[in-house]
Amino acid sequence: MAGGAFLYVSAGSEQEQRSEPEEDEEAAECFAKAAELGDTLAKFYLGQHYEHGKGVPQDYKKAAELYMAVSRCRDYLVSYDHHPQGCAEYAVGSFYERGLLPDSTMEKAVAWYNRAHWSGNLDAYFKLMECYLNGQGVRKNCNSAAKMLCEYCWRYGANDDRVFFIAKQLENEETKYQAD
């Protein structure tokens, strides 16, 4: 990252923590300057500002453009704990699912959730399981959902409420199948 971009990202992060409207505007300006210099993390933070209307007018299309740019850049961000690429990709999927972008379809949402899943986003993992269970944006496939659930439990354990929710849905699907 260029030295100037780092300074803008640092300044933006400092302003953002003050959580006053004028600080939100200053933070967004700092992130915009760093994003213009090519800083990926700044693009992610600026996308969040546009998504939530913090210091800039709320604009899902602009947020999605910034998040898509973050997705294309596979540099140093992979080492961050919160995986900005996965978060950005999940947000784009969510925008498509909620119909907030032009030409929104559930198929586009699933494609972005899949990207987010491969970037390590666990929310996307669960969203994909739900899509397979309910046939949203993909052909309904309980076997794929079950495999994903098993893989998740193997990797992360079964102490997440969403695991039990998905398992219950799978059990209900199995009961329907046996009744037919």
Protein Blocks (a to p, Z undefined) as FASTA:
>chain_A
ZZklmmmmmmmmmmmmnopaklmmmmmmmmmmmmmnopaklmmmmmmmmmnopoiacdfk
lmmmmmmmmmmpccfklmpmklmmlmmmmmmmmmmmnopaghiafklmmmmmmmmmmnop
aklmmmmmmmmmnopoiacdfklmmmmmmmmmmmnopabfklmmmmmmmmmmmmmmmmZZ
